[in-house]
Amino acid sequence: MTDQLTLVIGGNGKTGRRVVQRLTAADRPVRIGSRSGGVPFDWENPATWEPALENVDAAYVSYYPDLAAPGAPAVIGAFAETALKSGTRRLVLLSGRGEEEAQASEQALAESGADWTVLRCSWFNQNFSEDYLREFVVAGHLYLPAGDVGEPFLDADDIADAAAAVLTQDGHLGEVYELTGPRLLTFADTAAAISAATGRTVGYTRIPVEDFTASLAADDVPGDVVELLSYLFTSVLDGRNEYVCDGVQRVLGRPARDFADYARDTAATGVWNGGRP
């Protein structure tokens, strides 16, 4: 039904705003779930959940800062309970691969009684252009605590296309889709791909995780975010996710977007030349 209201939590974020764009283009009404939204939504203030869920039929659930954060499963379970009491049965959870807390959150959602779907995603391409890695690219060198482990980097546009599909189409209830890009790349490989796309050298150097977290702290990155990034670059990026899945193909009936195509199109915007994202 095109008149069904969808709540997009994190509707101003990397994936959320893209989901909003796709639903809006399909003439489906959307409510953006954010602290600054018309009906505010704040994960840290459960009192905001029920008003944001009023008259909502489905919700795209993106948890901040990440489902790997301690306590996330309890929050997701509580949110699902509130959603069901509010009449919102359809919940689509943005999750992460290889994260125990994320999988516990998935379980909490599955046990809630909601009509659920999980999009379990690998590292986003857009971290290099819309997040903390952009400054490294602009400066011409990536200094990260990642070795030769391959990661199937995933495009946020593929995530949004998949989310819009499972929110609006039948046949996806109770499914866990592992969304990945089409091939494995190391972070050194991504630097090389960005170099080829931009026509300038973007180097890569592996550094100790202690140096990485110290540099983040020096830049006033919040402590919980520093801990999360340390966890993702060490525990999660240990080879456990070093394989490609067919989730994008299963949901959308087409291959996932390649990192080289993302790098080429992003380079053309000038964002890696120091311009605004």
C-alpha atoms as one frame of an Amber mdcrd trajectory, in Angstrom:
protein
   0.000   0.000   0.000   1.487   3.306  -1.078  -0.178   5.146   1.822   1.621
   3.131   4.508   3.901   5.269   6.671   7.515   4.129   7.132   9.751   5.317
   9.962  13.389   5.544   8.845  15.547   5.698  11.958  18.795   7.463  11.199
  17.096   9.027   8.199  19.863  11.616   7.824  22.689   9.055   7.909  24.612
   7.225   5.185  22.059   4.517   4.572  18.977   6.129   6.075  18.883   9.173
   3.832  19.248   6.922   0.808  16.345   4.783   2.014  14.278   7.954   2.446
  15.110   9.009  -1.117  13.993   5.684  -2.558  10.761   5.481  -0.604   9.918
   9.094  -1.413  10.595   8.488  -5.111   8.101   5.609  -4.925   5.488   7.981
  -3.418   5.565   6.263  -0.042   5.157   8.503   3.011   8.206   8.623   5.268
   8.932   9.871   8.772  12.604  10.587   9.473  13.646   9.276  12.874  16.299
  11.593  14.308  16.791  13.894  17.267  16.064  16.876  15.023  13.129  15.251
  13.207   9.635  16.714  13.113   8.736  13.957  15.582  12.060  13.525  17.442
  13.569  10.068  17.889  16.481   9.410  20.227  17.855   5.944  21.018  18.975
   7.231  24.419  15.483   8.494  25.294  12.882   5.699  25.063  10.141   8.242
  25.733  10.606   9.446  22.148  10.026   6.035  20.580   6.260   5.709  20.877
   5.443   9.170  19.440   7.771   8.487  16.496   6.005   5.163  15.878   2.495
   6.625  15.852   0.585   5.476  12.713   3.753   3.792  11.397   3.352   0.512
   9.511   7.037  -0.342   8.966  10.406   0.836  10.267  13.984   0.792   9.021
  16.042   0.290  12.176  19.576   1.704  12.158  21.080   1.737  15.650  23.562
   4.380  16.795  26.450   4.121  17.371  26.503   0.487  16.250  24.936  -2.841
  17.166  28.395  -3.899  18.356  28.077  -1.426  21.232  27.445  -2.973  24.677
  23.788  -3.121  25.610  22.486  -2.893  22.056  20.480  -6.169  22.167  18.432
  -4.998  25.151  17.685  -1.694  23.425  16.628  -3.399  20.187  14.400  -5.783
  22.117  12.773  -2.912  23.990  12.266  -0.952  20.788  10.648  -3.949  19.063
   8.281  -4.337  22.012   7.330  -0.664  21.801   6.842  -0.949  18.040   4.464
  -3.875  18.390   2.454  -2.096  21.093   2.205   0.881  18.729   0.956  -1.294
  15.868   4.200  -1.315  13.889   4.831  -4.926  12.908   7.284  -4.648   9.987
  10.881  -4.073  11.187  13.988  -4.140   8.989  17.241  -4.149  10.970  20.557
  -2.861   9.613  23.140  -5.209  11.122  26.846  -6.004  10.839  28.729  -9.143
   9.868  30.795 -11.001  12.426  29.681  -8.933  15.411  28.439 -10.981  18.374
  26.448  -8.092  19.839  24.853  -7.479  16.458  23.789 -11.103  16.196  22.371
 -10.918  19.718  20.355  -7.889  18.588  19.120  -9.862  15.596  18.004 -12.598
  17.977  16.196 -10.093  20.189  14.341  -8.845  17.140  13.470 -12.367  15.982
  12.099 -13.237  19.424   9.956 -10.116  19.635   7.112 -11.410  17.490   7.597
  -8.709  14.855   7.591  -9.306  11.103  11.345  -8.919  10.740  14.108  -8.906
   8.145  17.823  -8.470   8.809  20.286  -6.803   6.430  23.679  -7.965   7.681
  26.243  -5.728   5.999  29.982  -5.573   5.396  32.104  -2.380   5.539  30.599
   0.529   3.606  32.345   2.038   0.570  31.069   5.429   1.699  33.242   5.333
   4.817  35.957   6.605   2.463  33.934   9.603   1.288  31.268  10.406   3.877
  32.921   9.454   7.148  36.166   9.348   9.110  38.319   7.905   6.275  37.645
  10.819   3.929  40.251  13.048   5.566  42.888  10.348   5.052  42.030  10.148
   1.348  42.110  13.931   0.948  45.515  13.991   2.653  46.751  11.272   0.282
  47.483   8.471   2.745  45.523   5.946   4.800  47.031   5.144   8.204  44.968
   2.295   9.639  45.458  -0.776  11.865  44.387  -3.230   9.143  46.624  -5.857
   7.577  46.197  -8.136   4.587  42.710  -9.356   5.471  40.236  -9.059   2.593
  36.869  -7.378   3.089  33.949  -7.402   0.577  33.319  -3.641   0.725  29.652
  -2.803   0.159  28.032   0.230  -1.417  25.474   2.167   0.637  23.316   2.528
  -2.464  23.007  -1.253  -2.618  21.987  -1.292   1.048  19.331   1.349   0.412
  17.995  -0.457  -2.642  17.772  -3.671  -0.627  16.135  -1.942   2.337  13.527
  -0.256   0.159  12.766  -3.598  -1.482  12.294  -5.575   1.734  10.258  -2.755
   3.295   7.793  -2.645   0.427   7.738  -6.110  -1.164   6.459  -9.492  -0.058
   8.631 -12.548   0.455  11.292 -11.225   2.814   9.873 -11.933   6.269  12.181
 -13.873   8.582  15.140 -13.579   6.212  18.734 -12.698   7.100  20.442 -11.265
   4.029  24.233 -10.970   4.140  25.013  -8.026   1.896  28.543  -7.752   0.513
  30.335  -6.308  -2.447  31.320  -8.618  -5.321  34.983  -9.196  -4.321  37.466
  -9.065  -1.486  39.834  -6.118  -1.101  42.368  -5.206   1.539  42.563  -1.607
   2.706  45.729  -1.317   0.636  43.673  -2.433  -2.362  41.101   0.281  -1.696
  43.858   2.901  -1.586  45.101   1.655  -4.959  41.593   1.775  -6.423  41.090
   5.326  -5.193  44.499   6.267  -6.633  43.465   4.918 -10.028  40.147   6.784
  -9.886  41.561  10.123  -8.767  44.758  10.105 -10.806  46.861  10.856  -7.743
  48.656   8.627  -5.280  46.784   7.581  -2.159  49.126   5.445  -0.057  48.458
   2.968   2.691  50.405   2.235   5.872  49.449  -0.221   8.575  49.912   1.229
  12.054  49.471  -0.219  15.566  45.915   0.016  16.822  47.189   1.977  19.842
  48.513   4.703  17.539  45.228   4.763  15.629  43.073   5.134  18.728  45.436
   7.759  20.171  45.093   9.848  17.007  41.299   9.585  17.184  41.305  10.650
  20.816  43.552  13.594  19.951  40.935  14.655  17.394  38.280  14.631  20.145
  36.449  11.593  18.771  34.082  10.368  21.520  35.463   7.544  23.639  32.685
   5.093  22.761  33.313   5.650  19.048  37.062   5.123  19.533  36.371   1.829
  21.305  33.984   0.766  18.565  36.458   1.500  15.761  39.203  -0.330  17.645
  36.905  -3.347  17.947  35.972  -3.254  14.255  39.573  -2.950  13.067  40.867
  -5.709  15.334  38.307  -8.275  16.464  35.983  -8.066  13.458  38.650  -7.533
  10.797  40.436 -10.774  11.674  39.428 -12.821   8.655  36.052 -14.003   9.960
  34.278 -12.101   7.156  36.765 -12.875   4.410  34.201 -14.251   1.962  31.593
 -12.905  -0.454  27.831 -13.485  -0.113  24.964 -13.246  -2.596  22.554 -11.184
  -0.506  22.382  -8.265  -2.956  21.667 -10.651  -5.822  18.990 -12.456  -3.803
  17.127  -9.291  -2.886  17.604  -7.190  -6.010  18.230  -9.716  -8.764  21.446
  -7.976  -9.833  25.122  -8.012  -8.836  26.471  -5.795  -6.084  28.290  -2.621
  -7.101  32.066  -2.920  -7.371  34.384  -0.704  -5.325  36.153   0.499  -8.486
  32.861   1.872  -9.838  32.184   3.598  -6.538  35.693   5.108  -6.519  35.350
   6.373 -10.101  31.958   8.010  -9.518  33.018   9.494  -6.185  36.231  10.905
  -7.623  34.174  12.699 -10.278  32.317  14.642  -7.542  35.554  16.256  -6.333
  34.904  15.251  -2.716  38.395  13.776  -2.437  39.962  17.029  -3.598  39.023
  18.696  -0.342  35.522  19.764  -1.360  32.466  19.319   0.816  30.737  15.894
   0.773
